[in-house]
Amino acid sequence: MTEAIHVEAGGLQVERVLRDFVDDEALPGTGISSARFWAGLGDIVRAHAPRHRDLLAERARLQQTIDDWHRDRRSEPHDPAAYRTFLEAIGYIRPPGEPFEIDTAGVDPEIAAIAGPQLVVPVTNARYALNAANARWGSLYDALYGTDAIGDPPEPGPYDPARGARVIAWVRAFLDDAVPLEHGSHTDVIRYRVDAGTLVAEQRDGSTPGLQRPAVLIGHRGSAGDPSALLVEHNGLAIEIVIDRWTQEMRADRPAAFRSARASATSRPTALSTSWGWS
C-alpha cells in the first residue's frame, strides 16, 4: 500500500490527494478561494476537536463498561430490568426530560419541509450518485398503466391503446389540478412553448393561455419555441413533462404528444442534462 503523503493546509495536516481534489475540482466555480476554505476548516477543527475527543473518550468508556458487564454475567440468563438499571446508572440511558421545541434555520427544503427519500451515497462513485438522483423520479404513465391505480390492473399482452388513453386522460386531469392554466385544459393543448420565461399553452381554439401561477415553471429542455420537456413545481415537488411527437406508443397522446409525465421527490432536479434552460 502506498504511504499517504500529507501537506499543510489551514494549519492542518491533510492528505495531498484530498487537498488536490478540493483545490482543483471542488472549489473552482464556487467563488471560494483555497486559502479561505482551508483557513475556515482549520478554525472549525481547532474549535471543535477538543469536544470531539471528549465525546470519543466517553463513547470508549461506555463501550468498555458495557462489555465488562456482559462478560461478568456470561453464564447468567439475561435480565432486561437489571440491564436497563445498569445502563441508566452509567449514563447510557438518560431519564426523559421536559417537553421542548426546536427550530432550525438555513436547512435545505428537502430536509426541512418536504417529505421524501433522503438518499446518501458516496460522491466518489459516479454510478451511485447518478442512481440516487434518478431514483427520485418515477413515471406517472408507467405507474398508472402497470398498476390498478386507475381502477383495474392491466391485462397480460401487448400495449393496450384503450388503457393508454385512460392513462393519458388521467395525467391531463392531474396537470389541470396541479398546474392549471389561466383558462382551458391541458387536454386541449396542441403545443407548448416558453416565451420570456413564461409557459404558453396553445389550444385547439387558437387561444394561448399561460399558467395560473407562472412561477411554477422551473425550466425547460430543448428550444424555448418547441421544448422537448418542461419542468414544473407542485407543493414543493417537481413534475417533468416529456414531449416526443415520434414515440409510437404515445402517438395517441394528442394533441401535445406527451411521452411521459414524471414526478420527483425533490424540489429541484439533482441530475439533469445540461441542456435544461432555467426560467
C-alpha positions as CSV (number, residue, x, y, z in Angstrom):
1,M,0.0,0.0,0.0
2,T,1.3,3.4,-0.9
3,E,2.0,5.6,2.1
4,A,-0.2,8.7,2.2
5,I,1.5,12.0,1.7
6,H,0.3,14.8,4.0
7,V,0.6,18.5,3.3
8,E,-0.2,21.6,5.4
9,A,-3.4,23.4,4.7
10,G,-5.1,25.9,7.0
11,G,-2.9,24.7,9.9
12,L,-4.0,21.1,9.4
13,Q,-2.1,18.1,8.1
14,V,-4.2,16.9,5.1
15,E,-3.6,14.1,2.6
16,R,-2.3,15.6,-0.6
17,V,-5.0,13.7,-2.7
18,L,-7.7,15.3,-0.6
19,R,-6.1,18.8,-0.8
20,D,-5.7,18.5,-4.6
21,F,-9.3,17.3,-5.1
22,V,-10.7,20.3,-3.1
23,D,-8.5,22.8,-4.7
24,D,-8.7,21.6,-8.3
25,E,-12.2,20.1,-8.6
26,A,-14.5,21.0,-5.7
27,L,-13.8,24.7,-5.3
28,P,-13.5,26.1,-8.9
29,G,-16.7,27.9,-9.7
30,T,-17.8,28.3,-6.1
31,G,-16.3,31.7,-5.6
32,I,-14.4,30.4,-2.5
33,S,-10.7,30.5,-2.6
34,S,-8.5,27.7,-1.5
35,A,-7.0,29.8,1.3
36,R,-10.4,30.8,2.6
37,F,-11.7,27.2,2.5
38,W,-8.8,25.7,4.4
39,A,-8.5,28.5,6.9
40,G,-12.2,28.1,7.7
41,L,-11.9,24.3,8.0
42,G,-8.8,24.8,10.2
43,D,-10.8,27.1,12.5
44,I,-13.7,24.7,12.8
45,V,-11.4,21.7,13.6
46,R,-9.5,23.6,16.2
47,A,-12.7,24.9,17.8
48,H,-14.5,21.6,18.0
49,A,-11.7,18.9,18.1
50,P,-11.4,19.1,21.9
51,R,-15.1,18.4,22.3
52,H,-14.9,15.6,19.8
53,R,-12.0,14.0,21.7
54,D,-14.0,14.2,24.9
55,L,-17.0,12.5,23.2
56,L,-14.9,9.8,21.7
57,A,-13.4,9.1,25.1
58,E,-16.9,8.9,26.7
59,R,-18.0,6.5,24.0
60,A,-15.0,4.3,24.7
61,R,-15.7,4.4,28.4
62,L,-19.4,3.4,27.9
63,Q,-18.5,0.6,25.5
64,Q,-15.8,-0.8,27.8
65,T,-18.2,-0.7,30.8
66,I,-21.0,-2.4,28.9
67,D,-18.5,-5.1,27.6
68,D,-17.3,-5.8,31.2
69,W,-20.9,-6.1,32.4
70,H,-21.7,-8.7,29.8
71,R,-18.5,-10.6,30.4
72,D,-19.1,-10.7,34.1
73,R,-22.6,-12.3,33.5
74,R,-21.9,-14.5,30.6
75,S,-23.1,-17.6,32.4
76,E,-26.3,-16.0,33.7
77,P,-29.6,-15.6,31.9
78,H,-30.3,-12.2,30.6
79,D,-32.2,-9.9,33.0
80,P,-33.7,-7.0,31.0
81,A,-34.7,-5.0,34.1
82,A,-31.3,-5.2,35.6
83,Y,-29.7,-4.4,32.3
84,R,-31.7,-1.2,31.9
85,T,-31.0,-0.2,35.5
86,F,-27.3,-0.6,34.8
87,L,-27.5,1.4,31.5
88,E,-29.2,4.2,33.4
89,A,-26.6,4.1,36.1
90,I,-23.7,4.6,33.7
91,G,-25.4,7.3,31.8
92,Y,-26.1,5.4,28.6
93,I,-29.8,5.9,29.1
94,R,-30.9,9.3,30.3
95,P,-34.2,9.9,32.1
96,P,-36.8,11.6,30.0
97,G,-36.6,15.4,30.1
98,E,-39.3,18.1,29.9
99,P,-41.1,18.6,26.6
100,F,-39.3,21.1,24.4
101,E,-39.4,22.6,20.9
102,I,-36.5,23.0,18.5
103,D,-36.2,25.1,15.4
104,T,-33.6,25.4,12.7
105,A,-32.5,27.9,10.0
106,G,-30.6,27.5,6.8
107,V,-31.7,23.9,6.2
108,D,-32.4,22.7,2.6
109,P,-36.2,22.4,1.9
110,E,-35.7,18.7,1.0
111,I,-34.9,18.0,4.7
112,A,-36.8,20.7,6.5
113,A,-40.1,20.9,4.6
114,I,-40.5,18.1,2.0
115,A,-41.4,14.6,2.9
116,G,-39.3,12.4,0.6
117,P,-36.5,9.9,0.5
118,Q,-33.1,11.2,1.7
119,L,-30.6,9.4,-0.4
120,V,-27.0,9.4,0.8
121,V,-24.3,7.9,-1.4
122,P,-20.6,8.3,-1.8
123,V,-19.9,11.1,-4.2
124,T,-16.7,9.4,-5.3
125,N,-18.8,6.7,-7.1
126,A,-20.4,8.4,-10.1
127,R,-22.7,5.5,-10.7
128,Y,-24.1,5.5,-7.2
129,A,-24.7,9.3,-7.3
130,L,-26.5,9.0,-10.7
131,N,-28.6,6.1,-9.5
132,A,-29.6,8.1,-6.3
133,A,-30.6,11.1,-8.3
134,N,-32.6,9.0,-10.8
135,A,-34.3,7.0,-8.0
136,R,-36.1,10.2,-7.0
137,W,-38.0,10.2,-10.3
138,G,-40.9,8.0,-11.4
139,S,-43.1,7.9,-14.5
140,L,-46.8,8.6,-13.9
141,Y,-47.5,6.8,-17.3
142,D,-45.7,3.7,-16.2
143,A,-47.2,3.7,-12.7
144,L,-50.8,4.2,-14.0
145,Y,-50.6,1.8,-16.9
146,G,-48.9,-1.0,-15.0
147,T,-50.9,-1.0,-11.7
148,D,-54.5,-0.8,-10.6
149,A,-54.2,3.0,-9.8
150,I,-56.8,3.8,-12.5
151,G,-59.2,1.2,-11.1
152,D,-58.1,-2.2,-12.6
153,P,-54.8,-3.9,-13.3
154,P,-53.6,-4.3,-16.9
155,E,-54.4,-7.4,-18.8
156,P,-51.4,-9.6,-20.0
157,G,-50.3,-9.0,-23.5
158,P,-49.1,-6.2,-25.8
159,Y,-49.7,-2.5,-25.3
160,D,-53.4,-1.7,-25.0
161,P,-54.3,1.6,-26.7
162,A,-57.6,1.9,-24.8
163,R,-55.9,1.6,-21.5
164,G,-53.2,4.0,-22.7
165,A,-56.0,6.5,-23.5
166,R,-57.3,6.2,-19.9
167,V,-53.8,6.9,-18.6
168,I,-53.4,9.9,-20.8
169,A,-56.7,11.3,-19.7
170,W,-55.8,10.8,-16.0
171,V,-52.4,12.6,-16.4
172,R,-54.0,15.5,-18.3
173,A,-56.6,15.9,-15.5
174,F,-53.8,15.7,-12.9
175,L,-52.0,18.5,-14.7
176,D,-55.2,20.6,-14.7
177,D,-55.3,20.1,-10.9
178,A,-51.6,20.5,-10.1
179,V,-50.5,23.2,-12.6
180,P,-53.7,24.7,-14.0
181,L,-53.8,27.0,-17.0
182,E,-55.3,30.5,-16.9
183,H,-58.2,29.0,-18.8
184,G,-58.9,25.9,-20.8
185,S,-57.3,22.5,-20.2
186,H,-54.1,20.7,-20.7
187,T,-56.2,18.2,-22.6
188,D,-56.8,20.7,-25.4
189,V,-53.2,21.9,-25.7
190,I,-51.7,21.3,-29.2
191,R,-48.3,22.9,-28.5
192,Y,-46.3,24.2,-25.5
193,R,-43.7,26.9,-25.8
194,V,-41.8,29.1,-23.4
195,D,-41.9,32.9,-24.1
196,A,-39.6,35.1,-22.0
197,G,-39.6,32.5,-19.2
198,T,-43.4,32.1,-19.2
199,L,-45.1,28.9,-20.3
200,V,-47.6,29.4,-23.2
201,A,-50.1,26.6,-24.0
202,E,-51.5,26.8,-27.5
203,Q,-55.1,25.5,-27.5
204,R,-57.2,23.9,-30.2
205,D,-59.4,27.0,-30.3
206,G,-56.4,29.3,-31.0
207,S,-56.2,30.7,-27.5
208,T,-52.8,30.9,-25.8
209,P,-53.3,30.8,-22.0
210,G,-50.4,30.7,-19.6
211,L,-50.3,29.1,-16.2
212,Q,-52.5,30.4,-13.4
213,R,-49.3,30.5,-11.3
214,P,-46.5,31.3,-13.8
215,A,-43.8,30.9,-11.1
216,V,-44.3,27.1,-11.0
217,L,-42.4,26.7,-14.3
218,I,-38.9,25.8,-13.2
219,G,-37.3,25.3,-16.6
220,H,-37.5,23.6,-20.0
221,R,-35.3,21.3,-22.1
222,G,-34.7,22.0,-25.8
223,S,-35.6,25.2,-27.6
224,A,-38.0,27.6,-26.0
225,G,-40.2,27.6,-29.1
226,D,-40.5,23.8,-29.2
227,P,-39.3,22.3,-25.9
228,S,-38.8,18.6,-25.5
229,A,-39.5,18.7,-21.8
230,L,-41.0,21.1,-19.2
231,L,-40.2,21.2,-15.5
232,V,-42.9,22.5,-13.2
233,E,-43.3,22.5,-9.4
234,H,-46.3,21.5,-7.3
235,N,-46.3,21.5,-3.5
236,G,-42.5,21.6,-3.5
237,L,-42.1,18.6,-5.7
238,A,-41.1,18.6,-9.4
239,I,-43.1,17.3,-12.4
240,E,-41.3,16.8,-15.7
241,I,-43.5,16.8,-18.8
242,V,-41.6,14.9,-21.5
243,I,-42.7,15.7,-25.1
244,D,-41.9,13.4,-28.0
245,R,-44.0,13.6,-31.2
246,W,-42.5,10.4,-32.6
247,T,-42.8,7.9,-29.9
248,Q,-45.1,5.1,-31.3
249,E,-46.8,4.2,-28.1
250,M,-47.7,7.8,-27.3
251,R,-48.8,8.9,-30.7
252,A,-52.4,8.6,-29.3
253,D,-51.5,11.2,-26.8
254,R,-52.7,14.1,-28.9
255,P,-52.6,16.9,-29.4
256,A,-49.3,17.8,-27.5
257,A,-47.7,14.3,-27.8
258,F,-46.5,13.7,-24.3
259,R,-44.1,10.8,-24.0
260,S,-44.2,10.8,-20.2
261,A,-45.0,12.8,-17.1
262,R,-42.6,12.1,-14.3
263,A,-42.9,13.0,-10.7
264,S,-40.0,13.6,-8.4
265,A,-39.5,13.5,-4.6
266,T,-37.2,16.6,-4.7
267,S,-37.9,20.3,-5.0
268,R,-35.3,20.7,-7.7
269,P,-33.8,18.2,-10.1
270,T,-30.5,16.9,-8.8
271,A,-29.1,15.4,-12.0
272,L,-30.4,16.6,-15.3
273,S,-29.0,17.3,-18.8
274,T,-27.0,20.5,-19.2
275,S,-29.4,21.4,-21.9
276,W,-32.0,22.5,-19.4
277,G,-33.0,26.1,-19.6
278,W,-33.9,27.6,-16.2
279,S,-36.7,30.0,-16.1
